[in-house]
Amino acid sequence: MGVSFTKPTRLNAPDSGGQSTMSFQAAHSQALKNRNGKVGMDAVSLMAKGAESKPGTFMPTGNTSVQQNPLLRGQTYRTAWASMLPKDLRGLSRLLSSFHWFVSGVVDTRFKAITMGFRFRDSVQKWVDEEAGDEKLLSKYPFKKVADDVVREFLINDVCVAFWKKGETLPAITILNSEVLEVGWDDGKPTLKLKYAAQRNLGDDAKADLGERLHKALKDGSELIIKDDDAEYGFAVMDPRGKSGEPLSRPSVSGILDDLAYLALIDFGNWNGAWKRKDILRIWHKGYEIKNGALAGQNLYAMTRKQRNAILDAAAKISGAADVALNFDIEVENHFLPDEFFGDKAEKGALRRLGNWGGWAAIVVMDSVSRSEGFHKVLDGMKRDDVLYVRSEVKSFLESIWNSEDFLGEWYGQEATPKLSPVWTMASVFSGEQINTLGRSLVENGIISPQSYRELAGFDNEEEVERLKAASADEEGYRPVFESRQGLLQPPADTSTTTE
């Protein structure tokens, strides 16, 4: 059975030749000029370009270059996002996560909560630090960086593909940009296809680190297909939203692209309105309007040309404060762009849909802490579920890589080799009030150790133990309140010299 890759129909569009130099305002103007014409998808056509890589370190991840303002410049009146290739959507999602106020805010907020306090369990960390050979290769390996890369890629595109070169102990695990690859299936096993932009200046000295096949693909800009049992390269795929036997799933951000584009257009109008509001339209009225009677509605006292010129000359001299002689029947109106021009009401529905996508992080990004504080119990539950879910997926993914023979090499299968399983602090899952109440209850009832409580509260256990020992040695200067509760206080020694 041959390798198959499912390809959605691509819209006819020229590829972008690199990062556009068009300014933000110019891109908006161009979009509006062409709104009645055929804009097509030229502005959201994405190109995969190879990232620079130093030989001997990580493999190229692949970069996306896209023109400015893809959300606006892709509009005729409405872009058919569903017609875009999934990898193009992933490239667009990466772009939005780097500059868009909402998408980047949600990604960064979730990232901080999920990745806080990465570590191994004490017994595993001891083996990593002390029992991994004289060269201490394991203790120097950037485990946290790899874990952080997995989390960020997953938050951006809901998928993650790790890539490494076989044949060496502790290979560099590169988290590929998922828009430069496709995942197909061959007899029920995943197959990876990479396509980098040509790097003609890549030297031959990089062959040893990259491998001959990857080196050729990079230099020529050709495809590199890697099967599950490839002898030279290994890869692993995490796609919780997808199914086995199918291509990588589309990023969840696809569901809000319509709303993001809609808000971008409204914001463009708001910017135009803000610019126009710098100009005040001042209208001078002179004359009487007949209110009733046979001549009602007629104006028999219209100003003369001489009067109009006199008023304009006087008005031109007014700047801040001035003395001006005016007729008693002259009225002045100052006209601004009305508030209804701005898009607060029009944005509400779109912002609500963005909140559904971003969950607890969206509420933090869009609302101030004081506004969201009233919903803290609901937010806490949403945040806890989100953080623990992503951690569990990332943990399983990393365990499958870090405990494989490809990664451990000579340590694989040894009895002394522990399971490399990442853990993260629970401090980011609970609020300070919850830590104080829940943690104290767990300690007092013997469910968790004082060390776990200190870690949960953000204190360094080793430092606090040493400080407690030093304080306990100073009987006069330190007497903890819990000693009296636990019956640990001793009656003071009798220093009296009185004898009966």
C-alpha positions as CSV (number, residue, x, y, z in Angstrom):
1,M,0.0,0.0,0.0
2,G,1.5,3.3,-1.0
3,V,1.7,6.5,1.0
4,S,-1.3,8.8,0.6
5,F,-1.8,12.4,1.6
6,T,-5.2,14.0,1.5
7,K,-5.0,17.4,-0.2
8,P,-8.0,19.8,-0.1
9,T,-8.5,21.9,-3.2
10,R,-6.3,24.9,-3.2
11,L,-7.6,28.2,-4.5
12,N,-5.6,29.7,-7.4
13,A,-3.2,32.2,-5.8
14,P,0.3,33.3,-6.4
15,D,2.7,32.5,-3.5
16,S,4.0,35.4,-1.4
17,G,7.5,36.3,-2.3
18,G,8.5,37.1,1.3
19,Q,7.6,39.5,4.0
20,S,5.7,42.4,2.6
21,T,6.9,46.0,3.1
22,M,3.4,47.4,2.8
23,S,2.5,49.5,5.9
24,F,-0.4,48.7,8.1
25,Q,-2.4,51.6,6.8
26,A,-1.5,51.0,3.2
27,A,-2.7,47.4,3.5
28,H,-6.1,48.5,4.9
29,S,-6.4,51.1,2.1
30,Q,-5.6,48.5,-0.6
31,A,-8.2,46.1,0.8
32,L,-10.9,48.7,0.6
33,K,-9.9,49.8,-2.9
34,N,-10.2,46.3,-4.1
35,R,-13.3,45.4,-2.2
36,N,-15.5,45.3,-5.3
37,G,-12.8,43.5,-7.3
38,K,-11.3,40.0,-7.0
39,V,-8.9,40.0,-4.2
40,G,-8.8,36.2,-3.9
41,M,-6.5,34.6,-1.4
42,D,-3.2,36.2,-2.5
43,A,-2.7,37.8,0.9
44,V,-3.2,34.6,2.9
45,S,-1.2,32.4,0.6
46,L,1.6,31.1,2.9
47,M,5.0,29.9,2.0
48,A,7.1,27.5,4.2
49,K,10.6,28.7,4.5
50,G,13.4,26.8,6.3
51,A,14.7,28.4,9.4
52,E,18.4,29.0,9.9
53,S,20.0,26.2,11.9
54,K,23.4,25.8,13.4
55,P,25.0,22.4,12.7
56,G,25.1,20.1,15.7
57,T,22.1,21.6,17.4
58,F,18.4,21.4,16.6
59,M,17.0,20.7,13.2
60,P,15.3,23.5,11.1
61,T,11.8,23.9,12.3
62,G,10.5,25.7,9.2
63,N,9.2,29.3,9.1
64,T,6.1,30.9,7.6
65,S,6.4,34.2,5.7
66,V,3.1,36.0,5.2
67,Q,2.1,39.5,4.1
68,Q,0.9,42.1,6.5
69,N,-2.8,42.2,7.5
70,P,-3.8,38.7,6.3
71,L,-7.2,39.1,7.9
72,L,-8.1,42.2,6.0
73,R,-6.2,41.7,2.7
74,G,-7.8,38.4,2.2
75,Q,-11.3,39.9,2.1
76,T,-13.4,40.5,-0.9
77,Y,-16.4,40.8,1.4
78,R,-15.9,37.5,3.2
79,T,-13.1,35.0,3.0
80,A,-13.9,31.3,2.6
81,W,-11.6,30.1,5.4
82,A,-12.8,26.5,5.1
83,S,-11.3,26.4,1.6
84,M,-7.8,27.0,2.8
85,L,-5.3,24.2,3.1
86,P,-5.0,23.1,6.8
87,K,-1.3,23.8,6.7
88,D,-2.0,27.4,5.5
89,L,-4.5,27.8,8.4
90,R,-1.8,26.6,10.8
91,G,0.6,29.2,9.3
92,L,-2.0,31.9,9.7
93,S,-2.6,30.7,13.3
94,R,1.1,31.1,14.1
95,L,1.1,34.6,12.6
96,L,-1.9,35.6,14.7
97,S,-0.4,34.1,17.9
98,S,2.7,36.4,17.4
99,F,1.0,39.7,16.9
100,H,-2.8,39.7,17.3
101,W,-3.9,41.2,20.6
102,F,-6.4,38.5,21.4
103,V,-4.9,35.3,20.0
104,S,-1.5,36.0,21.3
105,G,-2.9,37.1,24.7
106,V,-4.9,33.8,25.0
107,V,-1.9,31.7,23.9
108,D,0.6,33.5,26.3
109,T,-1.8,33.4,29.2
110,R,-2.5,29.7,28.9
111,F,1.2,29.0,28.2
112,K,2.3,30.6,31.5
113,A,-0.2,28.7,33.6
114,I,0.6,25.3,32.0
115,T,4.4,25.5,31.9
116,M,4.9,26.9,35.4
117,G,7.2,24.8,37.7
118,F,8.4,22.2,35.2
119,R,10.5,19.5,36.9
120,F,11.1,15.8,37.4
121,R,10.3,13.9,40.6
122,D,13.0,14.0,43.2
123,S,14.2,10.4,42.5
124,V,14.3,11.0,38.8
125,Q,16.1,14.3,39.2
126,K,18.7,12.7,41.4
127,W,19.4,10.1,38.7
128,V,19.6,12.8,36.1
129,D,22.0,14.9,38.1
130,E,24.2,12.2,39.6
131,E,23.9,8.8,38.0
132,A,23.9,9.6,34.3
133,G,27.6,9.1,33.6
134,D,30.7,11.2,34.1
135,E,29.8,13.6,31.3
136,K,26.5,14.5,32.9
137,L,24.8,14.5,29.5
138,L,21.3,14.2,31.0
139,S,21.8,17.0,33.5
140,K,22.8,19.3,30.5
141,Y,19.9,18.4,28.3
142,P,17.3,21.1,27.8
143,F,14.3,19.1,29.0
144,K,12.3,22.2,30.0
145,K,12.9,23.9,26.7
146,V,11.6,20.9,24.7
147,A,8.5,20.7,27.0
148,D,7.8,24.4,26.6
149,D,8.1,24.1,22.8
150,V,5.6,21.2,22.8
151,V,3.1,23.2,24.8
152,R,3.4,26.4,22.7
153,E,3.1,24.5,19.4
154,F,0.0,22.7,20.8
155,L,-1.6,25.9,22.0
156,I,-1.0,27.6,18.6
157,N,-2.1,24.8,16.3
158,D,-3.6,22.0,18.5
159,V,-1.1,19.6,17.0
160,C,2.6,18.9,17.6
161,V,5.2,17.0,15.6
162,A,8.6,16.2,17.2
163,F,11.5,15.3,15.0
164,W,15.0,14.0,15.7
165,K,18.0,12.3,14.1
166,K,18.6,8.7,15.2
167,G,21.9,7.0,16.0
168,E,23.1,9.1,19.0
169,T,22.3,9.2,22.7
170,L,20.0,12.1,23.7
171,P,19.4,13.5,20.3
172,A,18.1,17.1,19.9
173,I,14.3,17.0,19.8
174,T,13.0,19.6,17.4
175,I,9.4,20.7,17.5
176,L,8.6,21.4,13.9
177,N,6.4,24.3,12.7
178,S,3.3,22.3,11.7
179,E,2.6,24.3,8.6
180,V,5.8,23.0,6.8
181,L,4.7,19.3,7.0
182,E,2.0,16.8,6.2
183,V,1.2,13.6,8.0
184,G,0.0,10.7,5.8
185,W,-0.6,7.0,6.6
186,D,1.1,3.9,5.2
187,D,-0.5,0.6,6.3
188,G,-1.9,2.2,9.4
189,K,1.4,3.9,10.4
190,P,2.1,7.6,10.2
191,T,4.4,9.0,7.6
192,L,5.9,12.4,7.7
193,K,6.5,14.6,4.7
194,L,8.6,17.8,5.1
195,K,9.0,20.5,2.5
196,Y,11.6,23.3,3.2
197,A,12.4,26.3,1.1
198,A,15.7,25.9,-0.7
199,Q,18.8,27.0,1.2
200,R,21.4,27.2,-1.5
201,N,24.2,28.5,0.8
202,L,24.0,25.5,3.1
203,G,27.5,24.1,3.4
204,D,28.5,20.4,3.1
205,D,29.9,20.5,6.6
206,A,26.4,20.3,7.9
207,K,25.8,16.8,6.5
208,A,27.1,15.1,9.5
209,D,24.7,16.8,11.8
210,L,21.7,17.0,9.6
211,G,22.1,13.7,7.8
212,E,22.5,13.4,4.0
213,R,18.8,13.2,3.1
214,L,17.8,16.2,5.2
215,H,20.8,18.1,4.0
216,K,19.8,17.5,0.4
217,A,16.2,18.4,1.0
218,L,17.2,21.7,2.6
219,K,19.7,22.6,0.0
220,D,17.5,21.8,-3.0
221,G,14.1,22.7,-1.5
222,S,12.9,19.1,-2.2
223,E,10.5,17.0,-0.2
224,L,11.7,14.6,2.6
225,I,9.4,11.7,3.4
226,I,10.0,9.8,6.6
227,K,8.3,6.6,7.4
228,D,7.5,5.2,10.9
229,D,10.4,2.7,10.7
230,D,12.9,5.1,9.1
231,A,16.5,4.1,10.0
232,E,17.9,7.7,10.0
233,Y,15.2,9.9,11.4
234,G,12.4,9.6,14.0
235,F,9.3,11.6,14.7
236,A,6.2,11.6,16.9
237,V,2.8,13.1,16.4
238,M,0.4,14.6,18.9
239,D,-3.1,15.4,17.6
240,P,-5.8,14.9,20.2
241,R,-8.5,16.5,18.0
242,G,-7.7,14.2,15.1
243,K,-8.1,10.5,14.3
244,S,-5.7,7.8,13.3
245,G,-5.5,7.4,9.5
246,E,-6.4,11.0,8.8
247,P,-4.3,14.1,8.1
248,L,-3.5,16.5,10.9
249,S,-6.6,18.3,12.2
250,R,-7.2,21.9,11.4
251,P,-6.3,24.4,14.2
252,S,-9.2,25.5,16.4
253,V,-8.5,29.1,15.6
254,S,-10.1,28.4,12.2
255,G,-13.5,28.7,13.9
256,I,-12.9,32.4,14.9
257,L,-11.2,33.7,11.7
258,D,-14.5,35.2,10.5
259,D,-14.9,37.1,13.8
260,L,-11.3,38.2,13.8
261,A,-11.6,39.5,10.3
262,Y,-14.9,41.2,11.1
263,L,-13.4,43.0,14.1
264,A,-10.4,44.0,12.1
265,L,-12.7,45.8,9.6
266,I,-14.6,47.5,12.4
267,D,-11.3,48.6,14.0
268,F,-10.2,50.0,10.6
269,G,-13.4,52.1,10.6
270,N,-12.8,53.1,14.2
271,W,-9.3,54.3,13.3
272,N,-10.7,56.3,10.4
273,G,-13.3,57.8,12.7
274,A,-10.7,58.7,15.3
275,W,-8.7,60.4,12.7
276,K,-11.7,62.4,11.4
277,R,-12.6,63.5,14.9
278,K,-9.6,65.7,15.1
279,D,-11.5,68.0,12.8
280,I,-14.4,69.9,14.2
281,L,-17.1,71.3,11.9
282,R,-18.2,74.6,13.2
283,I,-21.4,76.0,11.8
284,W,-22.6,79.6,12.2
285,H,-26.3,80.5,11.9
286,K,-27.7,84.0,11.4
287,G,-31.3,84.9,10.7
288,Y,-34.8,84.3,11.9
289,E,-37.1,81.4,11.0
290,I,-40.8,82.2,11.1
291,K,-42.4,79.6,13.4
292,N,-46.1,80.1,12.8
293,G,-48.7,81.9,10.8
294,A,-49.1,82.2,7.1
295,L,-45.3,82.6,6.6
296,A,-44.3,79.7,8.9
297,G,-41.2,77.8,7.7
298,Q,-39.9,80.7,5.7
299,N,-36.7,82.6,6.4
300,L,-37.1,86.3,5.6
301,Y,-33.9,87.4,7.2
302,A,-31.2,85.4,5.5
303,M,-27.7,86.8,6.0
304,T,-26.1,88.8,3.3
305,R,-22.8,88.0,1.7
306,K,-21.3,91.0,3.6
307,Q,-22.6,89.6,6.9
308,R,-21.3,86.1,6.1
309,N,-17.8,87.3,5.3
310,A,-17.8,89.4,8.5
311,I,-18.7,86.3,10.5
312,L,-16.1,84.1,8.8
313,D,-13.4,86.7,9.4
314,A,-14.3,86.9,13.0
315,A,-14.5,83.1,13.5
316,A,-11.1,82.6,11.8
317,K,-9.5,84.7,14.6
318,I,-11.0,82.7,17.4
319,S,-8.4,80.4,18.9
320,G,-8.9,79.5,22.5
321,A,-10.2,83.0,23.6
322,A,-11.0,86.1,21.7
323,D,-13.2,89.2,21.8
324,V,-15.8,89.0,19.0
325,A,-18.7,91.3,18.3
326,L,-21.7,89.3,17.1
327,N,-25.3,90.0,16.3
328,F,-27.7,88.7,19.0
329,D,-29.4,86.2,16.6
330,I,-26.2,84.3,15.7
331,E,-25.9,80.7,16.9
332,V,-22.9,78.4,16.7
333,E,-22.9,74.5,16.4
334,N,-19.9,72.3,16.8
335,H,-20.3,69.0,14.9
336,F,-18.2,65.9,15.7
337,L,-18.3,62.4,14.3
338,P,-21.2,60.8,16.3
339,D,-20.5,58.1,18.8
340,E,-22.7,55.7,16.8
341,F,-20.0,55.6,14.2
342,F,-17.8,53.5,16.5
343,G,-18.2,49.8,16.8
344,D,-18.8,48.9,20.5
345,K,-22.3,47.5,19.9
346,A,-21.3,45.8,16.6
347,E,-18.4,44.1,18.3
348,K,-20.3,42.5,21.1
349,G,-21.4,39.3,19.3
350,A,-18.0,38.7,17.8
351,L,-16.3,39.3,21.2
352,R,-18.7,36.8,22.8
353,R,-17.7,34.2,20.3
354,L,-14.0,34.8,20.9
355,G,-14.7,34.3,24.6
356,N,-16.2,30.9,23.8
357,W,-13.0,29.9,22.0
358,G,-10.5,31.3,24.4
359,G,-12.2,30.1,27.6
360,W,-10.9,31.4,30.9
361,A,-7.8,32.9,29.2
362,A,-10.1,35.0,26.9
363,I,-11.9,36.5,29.9
364,V,-8.6,37.4,31.5
365,V,-7.4,39.0,28.3
366,M,-10.6,40.9,27.4
367,D,-11.8,41.8,30.9
368,S,-9.9,43.4,33.8
369,V,-9.3,41.3,36.9
370,S,-11.8,43.3,38.8
371,R,-14.6,42.6,36.3
372,S,-13.9,38.9,36.1
373,E,-13.4,38.5,39.9
374,G,-17.1,37.9,40.4
375,F,-16.8,34.8,38.3
376,H,-13.7,33.5,39.9
377,K,-15.2,30.1,41.0
378,V,-16.3,29.3,37.4
379,L,-13.0,30.6,36.1
380,D,-11.0,28.5,38.5
381,G,-12.7,25.4,37.4
382,M,-12.3,26.2,33.7
383,K,-8.6,27.1,34.2
384,R,-7.9,23.9,36.3
385,D,-9.5,21.6,33.7
386,D,-7.7,23.4,30.8
387,V,-4.2,23.3,32.5
388,L,-4.5,19.7,33.6
389,Y,-5.8,18.5,30.2
390,V,-3.0,20.1,28.3
391,R,-0.4,18.8,30.8
392,S,-1.7,15.3,30.5
393,E,-1.5,15.3,26.7
394,V,2.0,16.8,26.7
395,K,3.2,14.5,29.5
396,S,2.1,11.4,27.5
397,F,3.7,12.7,24.4
398,L,7.0,13.5,26.0
399,E,7.1,10.2,27.9
400,S,6.8,8.3,24.6
401,I,9.9,10.2,23.3
402,W,12.1,10.5,26.4
403,N,11.7,6.9,27.4
404,S,12.3,5.4,23.9
405,E,15.5,3.7,22.8
406,D,16.0,6.4,20.2
407,F,16.4,8.9,23.0
408,L,18.0,7.0,25.9
409,G,20.5,5.0,23.8
410,E,22.8,3.1,26.2
411,W,20.5,3.8,29.2
412,Y,17.5,2.2,27.6
413,G,16.3,-0.9,29.3
414,Q,18.7,-0.6,32.3
415,E,17.2,-1.5,35.6
416,A,18.5,1.7,37.2
417,T,17.0,3.9,34.5
418,P,13.8,5.6,35.9
419,K,10.9,6.7,33.8
420,L,11.5,10.2,32.6
421,S,8.1,11.7,33.4
422,P,7.6,15.5,33.6
423,V,5.6,17.1,36.3
424,W,4.6,20.8,36.9
425,T,3.7,22.7,39.9
426,M,0.0,22.9,41.0
427,A,0.5,26.4,42.2
428,S,-0.8,27.8,38.9
429,V,-3.9,25.6,39.1
430,F,-5.2,27.0,42.5
431,S,-5.7,30.6,43.7
432,G,-3.9,31.9,46.7
433,E,-7.0,31.5,48.9
434,Q,-7.5,27.9,47.7
435,I,-3.9,27.1,48.5
436,N,-4.1,28.5,52.0
437,T,-7.4,26.7,52.8
438,L,-7.0,23.4,50.9
439,G,-3.2,23.0,51.5
440,R,-3.5,23.5,55.2
441,S,-6.3,21.1,55.5
442,L,-4.4,18.4,53.5
443,V,-1.3,18.8,55.8
444,E,-3.2,18.8,59.0
445,N,-5.0,15.6,58.0
446,G,-1.8,13.9,56.9
447,I,-2.8,13.7,53.2
448,I,0.2,15.6,51.8
449,S,3.6,16.4,53.3
450,P,4.8,19.8,54.5
451,Q,7.2,19.7,51.5
452,S,4.3,19.4,49.1
453,Y,2.4,22.3,50.8
454,R,5.5,24.5,50.6
455,E,5.9,23.7,46.9
456,L,2.2,24.4,46.3
457,A,2.6,27.8,48.1
458,G,5.7,28.6,46.1
459,F,8.3,28.2,48.9
460,D,11.6,26.4,48.5
461,N,11.4,23.3,50.7
462,E,15.1,22.8,51.2
463,E,15.6,26.5,52.2
464,E,12.7,26.5,54.6
465,V,13.9,23.3,56.3
466,E,17.3,24.8,56.9
467,R,15.8,28.0,58.2
468,L,13.6,26.1,60.6
469,K,16.5,24.1,61.9
470,A,18.5,27.3,62.6
471,A,15.5,29.0,64.2
472,S,14.8,25.9,66.4
473,A,18.3,26.1,67.7
474,D,17.6,29.6,69.0
475,E,15.2,28.8,71.9
476,E,15.0,32.3,73.2
477,G,14.5,34.0,69.9
478,Y,12.2,31.5,68.2
479,R,9.3,29.6,69.5
480,P,6.8,28.4,66.9
481,V,3.1,28.8,67.7
482,F,2.4,25.2,66.8
483,E,4.4,23.8,69.7
484,S,1.8,24.8,72.2
485,R,-1.0,23.3,70.1
486,Q,0.9,20.0,69.8
487,G,1.9,19.8,73.5
488,L,5.6,20.2,72.7
489,L,6.3,23.0,75.2
490,Q,8.3,22.0,78.2
491,P,8.0,23.7,81.6
492,P,10.8,26.2,82.2
493,A,13.7,24.9,84.2
494,D,13.7,25.8,88.0
495,T,16.6,28.2,88.4
496,S,15.6,29.1,92.0
497,T,18.3,28.5,94.7
498,T,15.7,28.6,97.6
499,T,15.7,25.4,99.7
500,E,13.1,24.2,102.0
